[in-house]
């Protein structure tokens, strides 16, 4: 059987998963997105050219790779077609290589309207969603009223479900949030246009992935967001609306757990968070500002500035355990260049006790005071270095300390945004 790899974020997202997925796809026949929606933003740089993806898997830049959107993804038809058009205008063939599961729930205008109305009403207590309707779409899925891709094939059923859902949402929009109502017929007409392009890309993704695996073809499963934003295991309620841990790749793609052979955890060399929620190692000084500037820490989807802080090994330890990480890929190591010293959070003080792993829930995390261990920094540039021996001694010591504290080996190191700016110590697809 082929060795299949799951790529997941181990922090609060934005770890640089897109580049690594793109890099790995020279070995893969198929790349699968298994959760999230167009609230994700994966930035790829190939030959100096930047491409930002939101829904389409990061393997799309490899001509021979097939890309799959699994049933764990909530799909905005409008966002999907816009992304396809942009890629194909740049000369990248998408429609013939993209396969969409018929069981994907659709994100429709009423989802975004409710998402935005709720955030506005929360005021200073807002969660920090992207306002794109991701959460309400997942709510519909769990409530068993979702309109799914498969419903595009049945006009009568689609129209009936739209009427029911819009009526339900309009009550909330008008009478709870004093927002404008939506028109079901207008949404139906939009979907009539979208279906002509989307339906030819719909296929039995689960069966296709099974057949590819049986033929010995290698697969790559791509997660969105990060472990600490997981709906069950993150800093609830300041989390995303789906399970973004490695185990979610099986139900989200429609494959057996035995098909998930290697988990590559993507780890930023420092810590960032976008939106609201507790962040124990957040920096409000010139060091934090410098990390943000050098790391260009702005959301690929929203453009929001990311909050920056020291590396949190206690939080990463939780992610390593939840995901069963086989190896880590450390990204943005070059952003740490030039620091006189580097702090690593090795644990916290919580209610008078010392703990060495991130607790559950936002309230407990907000009450944590970080315990730091200080390492010497390095002044040499690590940007673009392609061999481990070429790294400064203090940078190597920093990586070794991360391994020791978190309990997983460093398999790869990213020293820049381009494909070639990568150090490989253990290839995830190697036997």
C-alpha angles and dihedrals in degrees: 000000000000122000108244123198131213116204115200138167114245100196133039093310129267092087095137100265095151095064092048094048090050090048093050095048093081082081099039132084094197139023121202131198106207107179146009129044139239089314085088121089122194116185119204127186117195119173090346093305116121123217123181118203127190109171106002114085117257092244091076092096090066108081096212096048124099116216126212134195107205129210092260089071122089106220129213106201092202094050092045095053092045090054092047091050093050093049095045091048086058090054098261115133109225115152095063093049101041120093121189125199112237089223096064111122114233125236107222133185094267091059093057092043092054093043092054094043091053094049091049091051092049091060111178090003094061118139094225100243120169089244092235098122099256097133097046090048091055089046090057090050093054091042088053095236098103120134103227134197090259089061089067087075093060112059096185095050091043093053093047094050091046092053091051096046096044090050090053094047094045090059089057095042096048105034104030103032102021090231129144118276123239131232118238094202092055091051090048091054090050091052091050088061094044095048094065090064101032102047096065088059094053117106144144096283094176093056094043092053091049092051093048091051091049089054090054096251116150120242133197123205115206123203128199129218116007142281095260088058093053112131092233105028104030134086093294129232090021092066141102123267100252143052107268098176124111095259090062090068091079100057093029093057098029098243135126118264089240088069091066104085108159130026116206111195115205111217126185113220088237130020131264136175132187124205127007130331141084119308113179098193097042114143123215096180137083091281091060091044090050093051090052094049097045092042093046088229103193123126114261090214104036105018089230117151112251122230111241134208147151121296111281109212093173091058091045091051089061091050093047091055097044094049100037089231113208094190140353130233110206111209134194094020088151091065088070092058115121099023114136092213137003127214122211119195105227097175145326143254108236123176092339095312132102117234130180101206136056112268123225124265134026096267094057093044091049089054093054121109110202122239110214135206114197124220129181115259128220133241099201121097117254094182113132096357110153103189130063092224089057092064119099113264093244091052090053090049090051091053093047090052091052089053092050095047097044103037102234132096124249104245100171140013126204114209098176143001098267124091092245095053093084136112117208120202097159120012109220091220095049117114 
